[in-house]
Amino acid sequence: MFIGTFEHNIDEKSRITLPVKFREQLSDGAYIIGGFDRNLIILPSAKFDALAKKVNALSLGDPEARDLQRRIFEHASEVEFDKSGRFILPTTLRKLAQLENEVTVVGTGEKIEIWSPSLLAEKDARFDEPNAAAELASKYDLSF
């Protein structure tokens, strides 16, 4: 499971490093795709394969299905770590997520999100209001 928040810099070759505990969980491979919130998503290969199977099963006759297929696959890239644990952020994905020199890496359970620090701060601002998180959680059955 991917948990925690980490700050990293993008180097001059457009590379970032993921935390060691994340890289260990990606030993069977990973893919990076554009997210739905001006962010990026890293999925372990098995999760990406499951997503790809569902997306590919959508009807080609449905224009929204084609849009979703394009969104998922257009900028998708395999994550390949170098000996130092870095990988290259493709230029198209950097532009999509408005990433410049710094990124915030967030573990979100079964996936990893990569954010521009300022865009994540905007997204998280909704939780500045008292009870905002509780109200959101009340929409879902999170009992344990």
C-alpha positions, 0 to 999 in steps of 0.5 A, a space after each residue: 500500500 502506498 501511503 504518505 506525502 513526499 516532496 521531491 525536485 525535478 532534475 535538469 534531465 526531467 527525472 524524479 526519485 520516488 521513496 524507496 518504500 514505493 519503488 520496492 512495491 513497484 518491482 514488477 513494473 509500473 506505468 504513469 498516466 495523466 490523472 483527472 485533477 491536473 496530476 499524474 498517477 503511477 500504477 503498478 503494472 498489474 493495476 494498469 493492466 486491469 485498467 487497460 482491459 476495462 478501458 479497451 472493452 469500452 465501445 468504440 461507437 461511444 464518443 465519450 468512451 473514445 475520449 476516455 481511452 485517449 485520456 488514459 493511453 495518450 500520454 501513458 508511459 512505462 516507468 523505468 528506474 535508473 540505478 539511482 532510483 530515478 525515472 524520467 517524467 515525460 514532457 507531455 505529462 509534465 505539461 499536463 500536470 503543470 510540473 516545474 521544478 518541484 513535485 509532491 508525491 502522494 501515496 493514495 492506497 493502491 496508486 501514487 499521485 504526483 502533483 504540482 505543490 501549488 495545485 495540490 494545496 488548492 485541491 486540499 484547501 477544501 479541507 480547511 473548513 471544519 467538518 469538510 473531511 467528515 462530510 465527504 467521508 459520510 458519502 461513503 461507507 468507511 466503517 471498519 
